[in-house]
Amino acid sequence: MTQKHLFYPAVFQEEPEGGYTITFPDLEGAVTYGADMEEAYKMAVEVIGLTLESIEQEKKPIPVASRPRDIKLENNQFVVITEFNLLEYKKKYGKKAVSKNCTIPEWMNAIVLENNLNCSQLLQEKIKEVSNI
């Protein structure tokens, strides 16, 4: 099972014209911008999701977060620990369907056909129910 909560240090660079550029020492290519702290943090979380999704598609391991004290900073930079909930992100944005083969008794199949039921939908609903999602 995928780790639920991840915490990545984000390097916030205060820009002379205002706003913040955000980079991640542990997530290559993850860069974003926010006009103020609130927007910058939201954008940081979003870019983590996009980057991790790309890493998973490439079948690479999810990077381990650096220790904040080990990050070298320049002028106008500071570290913000960014919390990312991978499971919530996948629930919200994960639309990729995976085919699962399952079997049911013949009498149940008759009920499915008689009532024009969608087995995939029923299975998804039941999994959500038993998982408290």
C-alpha positions in Angstrom: 0.0 0.0 0.0 1.2 3.5 -0.8 2.3 5.6 2.1 -0.6 7.9 2.9 1.1 11.1 4.2 4.3 12.5 2.8 6.2 15.5 4.1 8.6 17.2 1.7 10.7 20.2 2.4 10.0 23.0 -0.1 12.4 25.8 -0.7 10.6 29.1 -0.9 12.4 31.9 -2.7 11.0 35.3 -2.1 11.0 37.2 -5.4 11.9 40.9 -5.7 8.7 41.7 -7.6 6.6 39.8 -5.0 5.5 36.2 -4.6 7.5 33.0 -4.1 9.1 30.6 -6.4 9.1 27.1 -4.8 11.5 24.2 -5.6 11.9 20.8 -4.0 15.4 19.3 -3.4 14.0 15.8 -3.5 11.7 16.2 -6.5 13.6 16.8 -9.7 11.9 19.3 -12.0 9.2 20.3 -9.4 9.0 24.1 -9.6 6.0 26.4 -9.0 5.1 29.9 -8.1 2.6 31.6 -5.8 1.7 35.3 -5.5 1.4 35.0 -1.7 2.1 32.4 1.0 -1.3 30.8 0.8 -1.3 30.4 -2.9 2.4 29.3 -2.9 1.7 26.5 -0.4 -1.3 25.3 -2.4 0.7 25.4 -5.6 3.5 23.5 -3.8 1.1 20.7 -2.8 -0.2 20.6 -6.4 3.2 20.3 -8.0 4.1 17.5 -5.5 1.1 15.5 -6.8 1.9 16.1 -10.4 5.5 15.1 -9.9 4.8 12.0 -7.9 2.2 10.9 -10.4 4.8 11.2 -13.1 7.4 9.3 -11.0 4.9 6.5 -10.4 4.0 6.3 -14.1 7.7 5.8 -14.8 7.7 3.0 -12.2 10.3 4.7 -10.2 10.4 4.7 -6.4 8.9 7.7 -4.5 11.8 9.8 -3.3 12.6 10.0 0.4 12.4 13.5 1.9 15.6 15.3 2.9 16.1 16.5 6.4 15.4 20.2 6.4 18.6 21.0 8.3 20.6 19.4 5.4 19.3 21.8 2.8 21.6 24.6 1.7 19.8 27.9 1.4 20.6 31.2 -0.4 19.5 34.7 0.4 15.7 35.2 0.5 15.1 31.4 0.8 13.5 29.5 3.6 12.2 25.9 4.0 8.5 25.1 4.5 7.6 21.5 5.2 4.8 20.6 2.8 2.4 17.9 3.8 1.0 15.8 0.9 -1.7 13.1 1.2 -1.1 10.7 -1.7 -4.2 8.7 -1.0 -6.5 11.8 -1.0 -4.8 13.0 -4.2 -5.4 9.7 -5.9 -9.0 9.7 -4.8 -9.5 13.2 -6.2 -7.5 13.0 -9.5 -6.9 9.3 -10.1 -9.2 8.4 -13.0 -7.2 5.5 -14.5 -9.3 2.4 -14.5 -7.8 -1.0 -13.8 -9.5 -4.1 -15.1 -10.2 -6.8 -12.4 -11.5 -10.2 -13.2 -14.0 -11.5 -10.6 -16.5 -14.3 -10.5 -20.0 -14.5 -9.1 -22.4 -17.4 -8.7 -24.7 -18.0 -11.8 -27.8 -17.1 -9.8 -26.3 -13.7 -9.0 -25.4 -13.1 -12.6 -29.1 -13.7 -13.4 -30.1 -11.0 -11.0 -27.4 -8.7 -12.6 -28.9 -9.3 -16.0 -32.5 -9.0 -14.9 -31.9 -5.7 -13.2 -29.4 -4.3 -15.7 -26.9 -3.8 -13.0 -23.3 -2.5 -13.5 -21.0 -4.9 -11.7 -18.0 -2.5 -11.9 -20.0 0.3 -10.3 -21.4 -2.0 -7.6 -17.9 -3.3 -6.8 -16.4 0.3 -6.6 -19.2 1.4 -4.3 -18.8 -1.6 -2.0 -15.0 -1.1 -1.8 -15.5 2.6 -0.9 -18.1 1.6 1.7 -15.9 -1.1 3.5 -12.9 1.2 3.3 -14.8 4.2 4.8 -14.0 6.3 1.7 
